[in-house]
């Protein structure tokens, strides 16, 4: 058995790489994608297994960095969410490169310690190391910020023989038109539900709780049209067909650039017989632009994640999400459905301006909007946000934040409210529990699926059965139907009733309906888990067992170097 005991607590002194551990020729790099914490809204492993995959999506950041390395260097990738990392993998490499987001922090540190036990140097990067570099002191190298702005300096230092250092990219100035096509060839594509690409970085809005503008700025930078088409060509050429997610934080942050890109994307899809369906994240004001919605539909975008956050106008104004106050939220969501595009939405409980009726208002909005999948989380103050800076000024932040330990849930669904709330904490938790437990009752979820699917107008390309994806779609449906019928018998009647309903009322919406229903395999049990966890938290507050954390050393506001974790 390989030495895989990496669970020892406490800091581990980094071992310098021994000369014999590093090859004399071109550098051999092992990219290691750390495990995400299992208890997460987005970690729908069981759904993946039902359709024959292992994990939702691959590590776009690591395969993009791999494409920036010298051509003479050799790269391999181990994604610990879909496969095993062994001593032999590490022994092969001269250098380990790892890192990621806040929910990956614990495993990233495990990987560093594992590599050091085998005498290999480690470089870390990504949102979490960039936000809280002090948590990654064990790494030999820290490559902080957007890799395009600093990786050349790191490579030059390595080739000079340096075996430690910190390299920090300038903020908000990186030219993404120089970003190469990611190394999709490093991926085992059949292990993922979908593959990622990125068109832009940054967002023009100023939402108080969001760290995107702190990491990437308020002026969205976009790739060129040829760049994006080259990336899609690369995916198509290696045989990939199916779901591609644009991981932009707000696809329409630079609406002019997106509008210029869409006709070329539509033409590319036509010429290549529609090998892909797309999803992305955008702000609600996209609903105002029916022409752009029509273009997105024609390009085969089938799903959008929209940050709604709250139906309370005072909440939206105070948190600077004013773009959601200028329209009817339910009517805006229905405009997406009218374009044949489904909506996943984000909601947050825990804002200062909330009061009585918070739970009822959120539930009513989710029902009126017919949003099947609502990512409802507790407010979590990330350290490099306007929210956190305000809470620190007010003396309301809990100390010693942003260190993920093994027992931590690392998900805003059960680990939010890392500050002193204005309302009684028990009331906030009770409202949150009521929302989650209500919207994910099977009868409520599947009713919203039926309403949303009935409203979706699928008269264009988005409703066609594209032969390039037909085999994959049929295989996924067969696996899903078999597993739900035989393994998830409680949900089977809802599944088949909804399927028959859509076949008779809006058959062209069958594929998105099946996709939404598949998510309940994860969301139903996850909502039950969240409800139990929140019940425990409410009881702990009631009994006095839970007390606000107290700083063990100096006050949190006096600590230095506590910027941000990535949005969990």
ZIRA-V264967 format. One record per pair of residues at least 12 apart in sequence whose C-alpha atoms are under 7 Angstrom apart, sorted by sequence separation. I is the first residue (numbers start at 1). GAP is how many residues later the second one is. D is the distance in Angstrom with one decimal. If there is no record, write none. Layout:
{{I;GAP;D} {I;GAP;D}}
This chain:
{{313;12;6.1} {154;13;6.6} {205;13;6.8} {130;14;4.7} {202;14;4.8} {203;14;6.8} {204;14;4.4} {124;15;6.6} {129;15;6.8} {130;15;5.7} {201;15;6.2} {202;15;5.2} {203;15;4.9} {204;15;5.8} {123;16;6.1} {202;16;5.6} {203;16;6.4} {204;16;6.8} {308;16;7.0} {122;17;5.5} {123;17;6.0} {124;17;6.3} {125;17;6.1} {150;17;6.4} {202;17;6.0} {203;17;5.5} {122;18;5.4} {123;18;4.3} {124;18;5.1} {125;18;5.0} {126;18;6.9} {150;18;6.4} {202;18;4.3} {121;19;5.9} {122;19;6.3} {123;19;5.7} {124;19;6.0} {125;19;5.6} {126;19;7.0} {150;19;5.0} {201;19;5.3} {202;19;6.7} {123;20;6.9} {149;20;5.0} {200;20;6.2} {201;20;5.4} {398;20;5.8} {149;21;6.7} {200;21;5.3} {201;21;6.7} {397;21;6.7} {398;21;5.1} {200;22;4.2} {278;22;6.0} {279;22;5.5} {282;22;6.7} {284;22;6.1} {397;22;4.4} {495;22;6.8} {140;23;6.8} {141;23;5.0} {142;23;6.6} {143;23;6.1} {144;23;6.1} {145;23;6.0} {146;23;6.1} {199;23;5.6} {200;23;6.4} {277;23;5.2} {278;23;4.3} {279;23;5.9} {280;23;6.7} {281;23;5.3} {282;23;6.4} {283;23;5.7} {396;23;5.4} {397;23;6.5} {140;24;4.7} {141;24;4.9} {142;24;4.7} {143;24;4.9} {144;24;4.7} {145;24;5.1} {199;24;5.6} {277;24;5.9} {278;24;6.0} {279;24;4.7} {280;24;5.2} {281;24;4.5} {282;24;5.7} {283;24;6.5} {396;24;5.0} {90;25;6.5} {95;25;6.2} {96;25;6.3} {97;25;5.8} {98;25;6.4} {99;25;5.0} {100;25;6.8} {101;25;6.8} {140;25;6.6} {141;25;5.6} {142;25;6.2} {143;25;6.1} {144;25;6.2} {149;25;5.7} {277;25;6.7} {279;25;5.7} {280;25;6.3} {281;25;6.1} {33;26;6.7} {55;26;6.6} {94;26;6.6} {95;26;5.5} {96;26;4.7} {97;26;4.8} {98;26;5.0} {99;26;5.0} {100;26;4.8} {101;26;5.5} {102;26;5.3} {148;26;6.6} {55;27;6.3} {95;27;6.0} {96;27;6.2} {97;27;5.8} {98;27;6.6} {99;27;5.5} {100;27;6.0} {101;27;4.8} {112;27;6.4} {344;27;6.6} {347;27;6.9} {54;28;5.5} {100;28;5.9} {343;28;6.4} {345;28;6.6} {346;28;5.8} {347;28;6.0} {348;28;5.7} {349;28;6.3} {350;28;6.0} {351;28;6.9} {199;29;6.8} {251;29;6.9} {344;29;5.2} {345;29;4.9} {346;29;4.6} {347;29;4.6} {348;29;4.9} {349;29;5.0} {350;29;5.2} {99;30;6.9} {251;30;6.1} {252;30;6.1} {269;30;6.8} {344;30;6.0} {345;30;6.0} {346;30;5.9} {347;30;6.3} {348;30;5.5} {349;30;5.8} {31;31;6.7} {148;31;6.8} {250;31;5.4} {251;31;5.2} {348;31;5.7} {244;32;6.4} {248;32;6.8} {249;32;6.0} {250;32;4.4} {266;32;6.5} {380;32;6.3} {220;33;5.9} {242;33;6.3} {243;33;5.7} {244;33;6.1} {245;33;5.5} {246;33;6.1} {247;33;6.0} {248;33;6.4} {250;33;6.2} {259;33;6.8} {262;33;6.3} {266;33;4.6} {220;34;5.9} {241;34;5.3} {242;34;4.7} {243;34;4.9} {244;34;5.0} {245;34;4.7} {246;34;4.8} {262;34;7.0} {265;34;6.3} {378;34;5.5} {241;35;5.8} {242;35;5.9} {243;35;5.8} {244;35;6.6} {245;35;5.6} {330;35;6.9} {334;35;6.8} {377;35;5.3} {378;35;5.6} {225;36;5.9} {315;36;6.7} {333;36;6.2} {377;36;4.4} {380;36;4.5} {304;37;7.0} {306;37;6.9} {308;37;6.2} {309;37;5.6} {310;37;5.9} {376;37;6.9} {379;37;5.4} {380;37;5.4} {381;37;6.5} {285;38;6.5} {302;38;6.8} {303;38;5.3} {304;38;6.2} {305;38;5.9} {306;38;6.2} {307;38;5.6} {308;38;5.6} {309;38;3.7} {310;38;6.5} {315;38;5.5} {330;38;6.2} {378;38;4.7} {379;38;5.5} {380;38;6.0} {302;39;4.6} {303;39;4.6} {304;39;5.0} {305;39;4.6} {306;39;4.7} {307;39;4.7} {308;39;5.8} {309;39;4.9} {314;39;6.5} {315;39;6.9} {330;39;4.3} {378;39;6.2} {284;40;6.5} {301;40;6.7} {302;40;5.9} {303;40;5.7} {304;40;6.1} {305;40;5.5} {306;40;6.3} {307;40;6.9} {297;42;6.2} {297;43;6.4} {172;44;5.4} {297;44;6.7} {28;45;5.9} {29;45;6.1} {30;45;5.9} {31;45;6.1} {32;45;5.9} {33;45;6.3} {34;45;6.8} {35;45;5.3} {36;45;7.0} {171;45;7.0} {172;45;5.2} {176;45;6.7} {287;45;5.4} {294;45;6.0} {463;45;5.1} {26;46;6.0} {27;46;5.0} {28;46;4.8} {29;46;4.9} {30;46;5.0} {31;46;4.6} {32;46;5.0} {33;46;4.6} {34;46;5.6} {35;46;5.1} {176;46;6.4} {177;46;4.7} {203;46;6.7} {293;46;6.2} {463;46;6.4} {26;47;5.2} {27;47;6.4} {28;47;6.0} {29;47;6.4} {30;47;5.8} {31;47;6.2} {32;47;5.8} {33;47;5.8} {176;47;5.7} {177;47;6.0} {199;47;6.9} {201;47;6.2} {202;47;6.6} {203;47;6.0} {195;48;6.6} {196;48;5.6} {197;48;6.2} {198;48;5.2} {200;48;5.6} {201;48;6.8} {287;48;6.0} {446;48;6.6} {450;48;6.3} {454;48;6.9} {194;49;4.9} {195;49;4.9} {196;49;4.8} {197;49;5.0} {198;49;5.3} {199;49;6.4} {204;49;5.9} {287;49;6.5} {181;50;5.5} {194;50;5.6} {195;50;6.2} {196;50;5.9} {197;50;6.2} {198;50;5.7} {203;50;5.2} {311;50;6.6} {458;50;5.8} {184;51;6.9} {194;51;6.8} {196;51;6.4} {200;51;6.9} {311;51;6.2} {454;51;6.7} {458;51;6.2} {310;52;6.7} {446;52;7.0} {454;52;5.9} {456;53;6.8} {311;54;6.8} {453;56;6.1} {376;60;6.9} {453;60;6.1} {30;63;5.7} {29;64;5.5} {449;64;6.8} {28;65;5.0} {29;65;6.1} {30;65;6.3} {31;65;6.0} {32;65;6.3} {33;65;6.0} {34;65;6.9} {28;66;5.1} {29;66;5.0} {30;66;4.9} {31;66;4.8} {32;66;5.1} {33;66;6.9} {37;66;5.5} {27;67;6.0} {28;67;6.4} {29;67;5.8} {30;67;6.2} {31;67;5.9} {36;67;5.5} {37;67;6.4} {350;67;6.9} {29;68;7.0} {36;68;4.7} {35;69;5.7} {352;69;7.0} {34;70;5.7} {352;70;5.7} {23;71;6.3} {22;72;4.7} {35;72;5.9} {359;72;4.9} {363;72;6.0} {21;73;6.7} {34;73;5.4} {358;73;6.6} {359;73;6.6} {372;73;5.7} {34;74;5.3} {359;75;6.3} {359;76;5.6} {363;76;6.7} {372;76;5.1} {371;77;6.3} {372;77;5.4} {350;78;6.0} {370;78;4.9} {367;81;6.9} {370;81;6.1} {371;81;6.9} {65;82;6.9} {370;82;5.5} {349;83;6.1} {2;84;6.2} {3;84;6.5} {440;84;6.0} {2;85;5.7} {440;87;6.4} {437;90;6.4} {436;91;6.2} {437;94;6.4} {21;98;6.6} {433;98;5.8} {21;99;6.7} {12;101;6.5} {15;101;5.3} {18;101;6.1} {433;101;6.4} {14;102;5.8} {17;102;4.7} {7;103;7.0} {16;103;6.4} {17;103;5.0} {6;104;5.6} {15;104;6.0} {17;104;5.6} {16;105;6.7} {429;105;6.6} {6;108;6.1} {77;109;6.2} {82;109;6.8} {429;109;6.6} {76;110;6.6} {208;111;5.0} {68;112;6.7} {207;112;5.8} {208;112;5.9} {426;112;5.7} {67;113;6.2} {207;113;4.9} {67;114;6.8} {206;114;6.1} {207;114;5.3} {67;115;5.5} {337;115;6.9} {341;115;6.9} {426;115;6.4} {67;116;5.5} {340;116;4.7} {414;116;6.4} {64;117;7.0} {66;117;6.4} {338;117;6.5} {339;117;6.9} {340;117;4.7} {413;117;6.8} {64;118;4.2} {337;118;5.8} {338;118;5.4} {339;118;6.0} {340;118;5.1} {63;119;5.3} {64;119;6.3} {337;119;4.4} {338;119;5.1} {414;119;6.8} {63;120;4.9} {337;120;6.6} {414;120;6.7} {63;121;6.7} {340;122;6.9} {14;124;5.7} {13;125;6.8} {58;134;6.6} {57;135;5.3} {55;136;6.5} {56;136;5.3} {57;136;6.2} {60;136;6.2} {53;137;6.3} {54;137;4.9} {55;137;5.1} {56;137;4.9} {57;137;5.4} {58;137;6.3} {53;138;4.5} {54;138;5.9} {55;138;6.5} {56;138;6.2} {57;138;5.7} {53;139;5.2} {57;139;7.0} {53;140;6.0} {48;145;6.4} {399;150;6.7} {398;151;6.0} {399;151;6.5} {400;151;6.8} {399;152;5.2} {399;156;6.7} {400;156;6.6} {412;156;6.8} {399;157;4.7} {411;157;6.2} {300;161;6.7} {298;162;6.5} {300;162;5.1} {298;163;5.6} {402;163;6.8} {298;164;6.4} {297;165;6.0} {392;165;6.0} {214;170;6.6} {214;171;6.9} {209;172;6.5} {211;173;6.1} {211;174;5.3} {210;175;6.1} {209;176;5.9} {208;177;6.5} {209;177;6.5} {208;178;5.0} {209;178;5.1} {208;179;5.1} {383;179;6.3} {384;179;4.6} {383;180;5.0} {384;180;4.5} {383;181;4.4} {382;182;5.7} {383;182;6.8} {382;183;6.1} {274;192;6.4} {275;193;5.4} {274;194;6.8} {275;194;6.3} {273;195;6.8} {241;227;7.0} {242;227;5.9} {241;228;6.1} {106;298;5.8} {105;299;6.3} {106;299;6.2} {106;300;6.9} {103;307;5.4} {39;370;5.8} {40;371;5.4} {39;372;6.7} {37;373;6.5} {51;425;4.8} {134;427;6.7} {51;428;5.5} {50;429;5.9} {51;429;5.9} {132;429;6.9} {50;430;5.4} {132;430;5.7} {132;431;5.4} {131;432;4.9} {132;432;5.7} {50;433;6.3} {131;433;3.9} {132;433;6.7} {131;434;5.4} {128;436;6.8} {128;437;4.8} {127;438;6.6} {128;438;5.6} {127;439;5.3} {102;463;5.2} {101;464;6.7} {102;464;5.5} {101;465;5.2} {103;465;6.1} {102;466;6.2} {47;471;6.5} {47;472;6.4} {47;474;6.0} {46;475;6.9} {47;475;6.2} {46;476;6.3} {44;478;5.4}}
